[in-house]
């Protein structure tokens, strides 16, 4: 068969034509882009005319073939300025970098939300005014502390109080007399006002009014209902907080993907199904955070935009949003998640403790509005968006003196009874902690409470890693011990001990993304970009039980994976500039993860995933595929970021026109173009994977097309 080879298109392409076939071949990847059967060309035809005919045919074919392309664009000035704020580098002992980095992205994203605002309907506005009047009437009454509403920790509340709370939330959700329903109508208010009430001094007072409004709405449905709060410090005491009884059918339901049990099972929000992704990023509150809060005496010292780590209460509260993940994570849709109010009720109670501390230090919390308050929407005289209320009104003592008060959280204990709840137990540090789902259910089966744990050295935990200072029995050793003793069940105290043994990450857990773009949740609106992560072993990684051998003897402590054992490798990696400043402590797992985020710059939408890397290796790589908005209608602008296990921001590298990798911001533009270069994204996840791999149909050797990766992250 006669073949004619032409090189008349782009540098990387060759057209191969014959009497029967036209093929376009990428000489870099050897991948066929077009294979067309064409009519037989008469052999008598002039060769020159044949060539022109083939070229014209290929050109006409190519104009209807569209391939995706990616290019770097300058990072938005407001983002760059925020990333480089000096206050985030003042306290190097606080692993705040990823917290603040994500906070900056959130600030930018909330500016986009305004483009999709819609005015509140009249019914919602009238209802809000009605709810505010309920508080006005209540505040006029002379009442003592015995008659105030009492907000309690959800696990310490009585069964009746929990039942009232869950019932009123369900009834608000079912009441569609106000569109879309009364519960989501309040979430839309938070969404609509998000940019105006975050990142400034009005954050705490505005949310106090919102909590009062939903509590009044609850009491319209169930007159005895009172808001409850979630003290996440009780779960932070655990080695695996995601296994807390709080995240079970007994309380708010599971936290691994779509919520299908508990009081909020199968809830549908305006942004799709209610979803949680616990413990994949973020942190819960801990006792250190609250102690730090109480060392300050002015609201401006704990408020945006000028408070510094670790006292910035708004950023700290945001970490809990991230820990729960899913619907609660993006601030613009967070109030559609029912746990939003449990979390913010605790934030409000801790703010009240801060205000009590102010009074003890001769500071009047009712007038202590920051001079540097942020944007104009945070001006003390600016309207809140709730009737005639202004920001300064949120500082009034009226709320906690005439309407509600917070019951003090349970913290220290000496016996289990001190924790006042069947959901809690007294741990070895004499601190109340949440039981696991497993331990709680065993307690209910045996109708017994776990014995108090003995005092022991405090457990040290890193930001993303955890490790005991003790050597408790492994799960398998414990089960063997139980079998030897002829017992079918372990004592509850030992079952709690099982929970203390955990790997660095739960490799069986993945992220359930919302696939929400501008309020529409549909995965068909997304495309996927391959991303490579390059990770260097953390210097605090604990040794593994794989040692060198000298003269027949195992050299314990000489970890074979440790770069310091090898002069050439150690020197090579030592000379590489470090991008990261923080180090995790007590890293002990074979695997670890690098979180990768995709955030729209010209659309409202986020995508979260993580690369699992082998923590043993001195340096290793992993490839994942990140979702971004499809550029089918207009070009997509997106920011990709990655964070190592310690919360440090990894350095992005983008591919240049020459094919080399150079440092970049991770700010990208994704477009569809005519045939230009190899496709750099897949229209769905499967196509993205297939794009990266040349898998022969005959079962031959698969080839990985590394040059199709436009962006890489180096975590050194």
N, C-alpha and C positions, 0 to 999 in steps of 0.2 A: 504494500500500500504506500503510495507516494505521500510524503509529508513535506510541508513547507513551514519553516520556522521563522517567525517575525519577532522583532523587539521594538514595536512602535508605540506601545502604551507607556506605562510607568516603569521605573527602573527595576522593580522587583518582579515584573510579569513577562511571561512569554506566551505568545499565541501559537498554538500548534494546530494546523489545519490539514485536512486531506480531502479526498473525494467524498468521504462520508461523515467525518467528525470534525468539530471545532472544539478545542479545549483551551482554557486559560489556566496557566499553572503559575503558582507563586514559587519562585525559585528558592526563597528562603525556607519555606516550610514544606515544599513539594506537595502542596494541597491544591486540588482542582477546585476552581470556583465556578466554572461553567463547562458543561459537557452537552453539546447539542448535535443531534443527527440532522443533516441537511440533505437536500436533493443532490443527486449525482451530477457532478459538473462534467459536461462533455469533454472527452479527452482532446478533442480538436480545438477547444477554446484556447485562445491566446493566454499564455501564462501571465502576462502583465495584467490583463483584465481579470483573471482569476484572483490575483492578489488583491486588487482594488475591491473586488466583490466581497472577499472574505473580510477585509478590513471594515468595509461599510456595514456588513452584517453584524460583526462583533460590536461595532460602535452602537448600533441600534439596539442590540441585546443588552449592552451594559447600562444604557440610560435608564432601564427599569429595574436594575439590581441595586439595592441600597444596603450599605454596610455601615456599622457604627464606628464612630471615632471618638477619642478622648483627647483633651488637651488641657494643659495647666492654665489657670487664670489667676490674676493677682488676688490675694486674699483681701476680703473686705476690710477697709480701714478701721471700722469700729471694732471688729473682731481682733485685729492685730493690736490695737491700742489696749484692749481689755486683757489680752493674753500677757502683755508685757507690763501690767501694772506692778509697781514696785512693792506694794503691800503684800503681794502673794509670796515674796521671797524673803520676808523679814524673819520668819520663824522656820528654820530648816528642819527642826525636830518634828514638825507637824506635817504628815503626809497629806497635803492639801492640794497638790498640783492638779490631779485629775478632777477633784471636786471643783476647783475654781475654773479650770479649762472648760469643763462641761457647763458650768454656770454662765460663762461668757457666751457660749453657743446658745444657751437658752435665752439670754437677753436679746441676742440678735433675732432668734426665731420668733420671739413674741412680737417684734416689730412687724413681722409678716402677718401675724394673726389679724391685725387691724384691717387688712385688705379683705378679710372674709367676714368681718363683723356684720351683723344684721341688728337692727333696732329691736329692743325688747317689745313684745306685743303688749297691748294695753292690759290684758288679763294678768300677765305676770307683774306688771308695774303696780296695779291695784292690789294684788295679793301681797306683794312686799310691803306696801304701806299698811295693810291690815296687820301683818305680822309685827311690824315695828310698833304699831299702836298697842299690841298686847304687852310689849315690854314697858311702854310708857305708863300704862295703867298699873302694871305690877310695881314699877319703881315708885309711884306716888304713894303706895300703901306703906304704912309704918310696920316694918317687919323686923323680927330679930333673927339671929343666925339659925335658929331651930326650924324656921319656916322657909328657908331658902332651898332652891333646887340643889341637890348634892351630886356632883359629877364624880364618878368613881372609876377606878381601873376596871376594865371589862372582866377580868378574872376574879376580882374581889367583890364585884357587884353580886347581888342575890340573883337567884334564878328568875324571880319575877321581874327584876329590873332589866336583866338581859332580854327576857321575853318581850317586855314592853318596847325596848329599844329596837329589836329586830322587827317586831310587828309594825311599828310606826314607819320604819324605813320601807318595808314592803308595801304598806298601804299608800305611801307617797309615790312609789314607783308605779303602782297600779292605777292611780288616779290621773286620768287623761283629760280632766276638765280644763287643765292648762297645758298647752302643747309644749313639748311632746308628752310630758307627764310632770307632775309636781317635783319629783326628785331631780330629774334631768334639767328642769327649768332653772333650778338653783345652780347646777353645774354649768349651764350656759352663761349665767351671770358671771361666774368665776372665769370662764373662758373669755368672755367679752371684755372683762376688766383686767385680764392677766397682766398686760403690759403696763397698766397704770398703777397696779398695787403691789408689784414685785420690784426688787432691786432698789428699795428705798425705805425711808423711815415709816411709811404708812403700812408696811407689810403686816406687822403684828396687830395694830389697832383695827385695820380693815377686816382681817380674818376673825377677830373677836366679834365684830358685828355679824359677819356671815354665820358664825357658829350660833349666835343668839337667834338669828332668823330661822335656821333649820331646826333648832330646838323648839321654837315656837310652832313651826310647821308640824313637827312631830306631835306636839301636845294638842294640836287640832284634831289629830287622828286618835291618839291615845293620851288622854289628859294627864296620866301619871308618868308619862315617859320623860326621861332626862338623858341628855347626851352622856355617853361613857367615853373614856379615853384609853388609849393603848400606850402603856409605858414600855417601850421597846428595850429599855435597859434590862428588863426581866428576861428577855430572849438573848440579849447580848452576853449574858452570863454563860450561855450554852456554847459548846464547841460547834454545834450544827444548828444554828437558829432556825433554819428552814424546817427542821423537824419538830419545832415547838407545837404544843397543843393549841396555841393561838391559831396556827394555820391548819386547822382540822375541821371536820364536820361538826365538832362540838362547839366551835366558836365561829370564825369567819370563813372557813372553808380552805381548800387546798391552795397551794401557791406554786404549782408547777404546770403552767399552761392555762388552758381554758378552765374556769371555775365551774365545776360540775357537782359540788357537794356543799353542805352548809346552808346558811340562810340566804345566800346570794347565788345559789346554784343556777347556772344557765341564764344569768342576767345579760340582757343585750343593751348596750349603751349607744349613744349617737355615733360612736366611733367603732361599732362592732361589738363582738362578744367581750365580756369581762375577762381579762387575762392577767395573770401574775407570773413573774419569773424571778422567784426569790433567790437571793444569795449569789447572783451572777456578777453583781457589781454593787457599789455603794456600801454603806455601813449603818448600823443601828445606833441609837443614842447609847452612851455609856456614862458611868458615874463621873468620869473625868470631864466629859463635856459639860455636865451640869455644874460641877464644882468650878470650872473655868468661867461659866456664865455668872456665877455669884461673886466672882472676884471683881466684877465691874459694877459701877454705880450709876452710869449714865446710859440712856437709851441709844445715843449715838455710838457708844462703844461696842454695842452688840448688833447694830443695824447696818445694812447697806446705805450708802455706797462706800463708806470709808473705814469700816471696822476691819480689823486685821485678824488673821488666824491666830489662835483657835477660838476666837470669841464671836465670830460672825455667825449669829444664830440662824439667819436665813439660809446660808450655805449648809450649815450643819443639818438643818431640818431637811434640806434637799437630798442629803445622802440617804435618808430613810425612804424617800420616794424612789430613789434608784435601787435600793435594796429589794423592795417589793417588786419593782419593775412593772412591765406590762402596761396596763391602763393608767396606773398611778404615776408612772415615770415622766411622761411629757407634761409639763405644767399646764399646757393649754387644754388638756382633756382630763387632768388628774381628778377633778371634782366629780367626774362621772363614776369613779370608783368609790364604793361605800366606805372603804377603809380610810379614805381621805379625811373624813370627819373624826374618826377615832384618833388618827395621828395628829391632826391639828388641834384637837381638844387637849391632847397632852402638851403640845407646844404652848398653848394658851395657859395651861396650868403652871408650866415652868416659868412663863413670863410673869405670872402672878407672884410666884416665889421671888423672882427678881425684883418685882415692885415692892414686895415686903422688905426685901433687903435694902432697897433704896430708902424707905422710910426710916429704917434703923440707922441709916447713915445721913439722916437729915436732908434727903432729897425728896421733893414732892413729885411723885410720878405723874400727877395730873397736869403738870405744867412743863415737864421735862421733855419737850419736843425738840429734836435735833435742829441746830441751825443749818448744818449741811445735810439737807434732807433728800437730795437727789433731784430727779426731774420735777417739773412744776406740778405734776399730778400728786406728788407727795408733800406739797406745801400744806402746812397745818390748817390753812383756811380753805383748801380745795374741797369741793364736794366729793363724797365717797361714791356716789352713785346709788345710795340708799336714802331716798327721800331728801330731807334737808340736812342730813348729818354731814359733818365735815370731819376731816382726818383727826383733828384735835379731840373730837368728842369720844373717840375710841380709847382715850387715856383716862376717862372718867372712872372714879371709884364706884359709881352707881352700879355697874354690872355685878361686881363681886360683893357688894355690900347689900344690895336690894333684890337681886335676881337669882344669882347662883353662887356657889362656892365650890372649890375643888377639895375633895378629900385627899389628904396627904398620901402620896404613894407609899407602898410598903417597900422597905429596902433592907435594913439590917434585921437579923433574927437570931434566936438562940435555939429554938425548937420549931418544928414544922407548924405548930399552931400559931406561931407569931406571924406567919405569912397570910393567915386568914382566908385561905382559899384551897380548895381541893385541886386546883390547877397548878399550884405552886409548891415548891419545897425549899427547905433551908439547905444551901450547899455548903461545901467544905470551908468556904470563906465567911460563913455566917451571913450570907447575903441571900435574899429571896430570889429564886430563879424559876423560870417556867419549866414544867415537866415536858417531856417529849410526848408525842401522840401515843407512842407504844407504851410508855410507862403509865400514862394516865389511864389508858384502856385496861391495862393489867390491874391497876389499882381498883378500878371500878368492878372488875371481875372478882377480885379477892376481897373487896370492901376493906382494904387496909391502906394506911398511909405509909409512905416510905420513911424509915428511920433517919434521924438526923445524921448527916455525914460528918466525919471527924475533921477537926482542923487540919489543914495541910498547907503547904507552900502554895502561894497564889499562882494561878495559871497565867503564863505570859502569852500574849497573842500579838501577831503582826497585823497589818492592815488587811491583807487578803489571805493570810496563812494562819494556822493554829497548830500548837504542839503542846502536849503535856510535859511537865517536868518530872512526872512520875512514869512508871512503867506498869500501867494497869493491865489486867488480863486482857488478852485479845478475845474477840468474840468466839473464836474457835476453842481457845483454852477454857473460856468460861463455860461453854456448852459441854466440853469434856468433863469439867469439874462437876457440873450439874448431873451428868450421866453417872459419874462415879458415885455420887452421893445418893443415887437412886431417886432423884427428884425430877419431876416433869417440868417444873418452872423455876426460873431464877428468882431470888428475892428481889423486891423492887429496887432496893439500893444498888444491887449489882446491875440491874437492867438500866438504871440511870448511868452507871459507870460505862456500859457499852456505848452510850451516846458520846462519851468523851473521847472515843477512839475514832479518828476520821482521817481520810486522806486530805491532801492539800486542796483538791478540787473534786467535785462530784462529776466524774467523767460520763456518767449516765444522764446528765442533765443538759438540755439544749434550750434555745431561746424560741419562744413562740412570739413571732413578730405580729404587729397589728396590721401591717400593710395599709396604713391609713394615709391618704394623700388629700390634703385640703378638705378633710372631713368625710371622704369616701374610702371605705375599706374594701380593697379588691386587689389580690396579688397579680392580676393580669395587667395592672397599670405599672408594674415594676419590671426592670431589667437587672441583670446581675453582672458585676465586674469582678474579675479575678484579682485577688490581693495577696501578695506574698509578705510573710512576717519572718524576719531574721532575729533570732533571740540568742543572747549570750547568757550563760549560766550566772545566776546571781551569786555574789561573793559570800553571801550568808547561807547558801544552800548547805544543808547538813550532809556529811559523807554518806555514801551508800556502802552496803556490805559486798563490795566487789573490789578486792585489794590486790596489789602487786605481790608477787612471790619472789623471794630471794633465798637461794640455797635451800629450797624445799620448805621454807617457812613463810607463812602468810604474814605480810607486813600490815597489821591492823592499823587503820588510820590513813594508810596510803591509798586513798580513793583513786581507782584507775581512771575515773572520768575527770579528775581535778587537773585543770590546766597548769597549775603551779608545779606539778611534777615533771613537766616537760619544758625544757629550756626554750626551744625554738617557738613552740606554740604559745607559751606563757609570755614571751617577749613580744610576739606578734600582736596578741590581744591587748597587752599592756599599752602598746603604742597607739591603739585606736582611741580617739577622743571619746570620753563618756558623755552621753547626752543626758543621762539620768543622775539625779542628786540623791534620791532617797533609796534606802535599802530595806527590804523586809527582814524581819528577824525570824529565826527558827523555821526557815523553809525546809520542809521535810518530805515532800512528795516526789514521786518519779515523774509525774506530769504536772504541768502548770499551764496557765492560760494567759493569753494576751487579748484583751477586749478591743474590738474594732467597732467604731461607730460611723454611721452615715447620716448626715444631717442636711436637709435641703436648704439651699441658699435662695432659691427663687420658687420654692414650694414648701408647704408645711408637711413634713413627714420625716420620720426617723427609722433607721434600721439598725439592729444590734446583733452582733455575733461575736464569737471568740475563736481564736486559733489555739488548738491544743498543741503544746510543744513538749518535747522530752527534756525535762529539767536536769537530767543527768549529764547531757552532752555539753562540752565547752561552748559550742556554737551549733545552732540547728535552725532549720527552716520549716515553715508550714504554709500551705496555700488554702485560702478560703474564698468564698464568693459573696460579695456584698450587694445588697439591693439598693437601687436608686430609682427615681421616677423615670419612666420610659420617655425618651425624647421624641416619640412619634409625632407629637403635635407641635412642640417647640423644644428648643435646647434645654437641657437640664444642667443646673448649676448646683454643685454639691460639695460639702466639706467632708473628707474622710480623715478620721483620727484614730490613733491606737494608743493603748495604755498598758504598760507592763504590770505584773502582779503586785508591784508596790505602789501603783498609782502614778508612776512617771509617764510623761508624754513621750512616745517614741518618735524618732525622726523620720519624716516622710522623704522618699526619693521618687522622682518621676522620670519617665523615659524621654530622652531628647530625640530630635529628628535624626541624630546620628546613631541612635540606638543605645547610647550610654545612659547611665542613671545618675541624676544630679539631685541635690537637695531641693525640696520644694515645700510648700505650705500644706499640701493635700487638698487645696481648693481646685476643683476640676470643672470642666465644661464637657458635657456628653452630647454628641450630635449624631444625626444620621446624614450621610453624604453619599454621593455617587461613588462608584468603584474607585477606591483611592489607595487604601492599605488594608492589611488583614483586619477582619472584624475584631473589636476589642471588648465586646460585651455580648452576653447571650440574652435572647428575648425571654427566656425563663431559666430556671436553675439548671435544668438538664442540658440545655443548649450551651450554657456557659461552661459546664464541665466538658461537654463534647468538643467545644471549640478549642479547649486547651490540650486535648489529647487526640493524637492520631492513632486510632485503634484499627489495625487492619482487619478486614472481614475474614481473612483466612486464619486468624488466630496468631499472627506473627507478633513481632516485637512492638509494643505500644511506644509512641514517641510523645514527649511532653514539649509543647511549644512555649518555651520560657519567654520569648520575645513578645508574646501577646499580653504579657503582664505590664500594664502601664505604670502602676504605683506599687511601691514596696515600703515596708516600715522596718527600720532598724532599731531594735530595743537593746542598747548597750549601756 
